[in-house]
């Protein structure tokens, strides 16, 4: 969709993926005498509003946003770092310094399938706030249209509340699951343990 009140001369249905992509789009006004432009350069998404008279970039409204694809997440989040992060998150939850409400769930019947929408939010002091939106469409496994589970994560600045990063959440979920097991193994395994058994079939497809 496009921003309400603006007609787009050109419009991407989704932002470019990859941290090296670069593009620029401008939206012309339809009713309120202003113009909106969208620039995506080196993983940064910049949304700017221009005055109608000058058409120059004005600092009326800017929102720098880093956009990360699944490949970007896997490159930037090695498992060792993910395990440390999971350990810190478990500690924050145990000490009740993290705010982690129960996830919101919406089930929608779609023919023979029940599609599920999930919304999860969390806040950890010093790390900011984040939200993960997940869809579970079991029919995708049958049709091959997409994976059964898809997700998007958004990170917010805890000082301003502005979103600062949007990233592929499916890769985050897969890494997080493994990292949770790694952190638990570090904490619970015997000191002389030499063998570990991993039971599972991988991500849900």
C-alpha positions, 0 to 999 in steps of 0.5 A: 500500500502507499501512504494515505493522502499521497499518490505515488508516481512510482512505488515498490511493493516491498523494500529492496533486500540486502544491505547493499541495495540502493534506490530512491522514490518520490511521492507526489501530493494529492491533497495536502500540498506536501511531497514524500520521498523514500530513499534506501541506501546501504541498508538505511531507509529514509522517509522525508517530507518536502514542502510543496513550495520548494520541493527541497528536502526538509527536516519535517519528518525523517525516520532512518530505518535499517532493513535486514534480510534473512541473509543479513541476519545470518551474517551479522548474528553468529551463533556464539553471539546469539547464545550470549544474547539468549543467556542474557535474555533468560537472566533478565526474565528470571530477575524480572527486569524484562517486560515480556507480556504473553503473545497476542494470538488471532486464529482465522479460518481459511477453508480447511486450514486455520491461519494464525497471526502472532504478535510478541513484544519485549523490553529489556533495559539497556537493549530497547524494545522489540516486536515480532510479528509471525504468521503460521499458514499451514496450507503453504506447506501443501501448496509450496507458495511459501514457508508455513511460518513467516515473521518480521522483527522490528526494533525500537529506540527506547528513548524516542520510540521510533523504529530503528530496524526491521529484519527478517524474523524467520531467520531470527526465530531459527537462530534464537531456537538454537541459541536457547538450546546452547545457553541451556547446555552451557548452564545445565550440562555436566562439566565432564559431558562430551556428547550431546544429542540434538533431536528435531527436524529443523525449521517449520516449512 
